[in-house]
Amino acid sequence: MKSLDDLSRRWKIKSSYGVIGFKYQEDVTVAYVASRMPSVYSACHRVLKEVRQRLPGFSPTSVLDFGAGPGSALWAMREVWPRSLERVNLVEQSNSMQRAAQSLLGDLKDLPLIHSYDSIQALNRKLEKRDRAHDLVISSYALGEIPSLRDRITIVHQLWDHTQDVLVKKMKLKNHYEMREYNIEILEDEEEKHAHLECRPYPDVPNASMMVVMNTERFGIAQLHQLRGRVGRGTKKSRCVFLSSTSGTLERLKAYKS
């Protein structure tokens, strides 16, 4: 009898960064689009709206989306910046996900110029060096699918090198020490660039000034209080945004706020 590791191995794919994520076949991609895409879109939309609020003069024309999946972040970007997007590069390992993204966009009008690549290396081979800098670089959850911390750090630096103005990362982490390894130096790297981070569980980054907590109905008051205390430790003005998927939680949040 095969072990669970052997059975799960067929769902994994090998890439330049080792074994990552699930091998999204057609049926798995359809399930992802139906069950996960709405929540990923919602999270990306909320974070990008915050970027727009914090940088009111920022209107990206060129975008790089790493781990684009079926294009959730692209839909959010079109909603937040409906007129500015001109060129979008999607990096997605799964051909099935690439096809889903193209199918969902369908016959929409006024789309930016969109190109898909299966790796950053493929993108670099195709683009001239002068075209590799993007106004906005986003990665939603994809980094969490890469098991090696060293590989994640390498990818983050590659994404940072492709960033002209803003880097946005949304991810799930095993612990906040992983985030410290590659987020602190980026936050303190170059003043002309901006890094917006959304992650979990309890980050400990003094320069962080924005936290988004999803599905707050799953947390107790003490946990929410602990999360809120993780931002605003530096000199910058900070915010903590609580998002809930149930109406009953709103009353509890109002009581907590007061």
Protein Blocks (a to p, Z undefined) as FASTA:
>chain_A
ZZfklmmmmmpccdfkopedjdddfklmmmmmmmmmmmmmmmmmmmmmmmmmmmmmbccf
bdcdehklnolmmmmmmmmmmmlpmbdcdddfblklmmmmmmmnmmaghiacddddfbfk
lmmmmpcfklmpcfbdcdehklmmpmblklmmmmmmmmmmmpmkbccdddddfbfklmmm
mmmmmmmmpmkbccdddddfbdcdfklcbdcdehkllpcfklmmmmmmmgoklmbdcddd
dddfbfklmmmmmmmmZZ
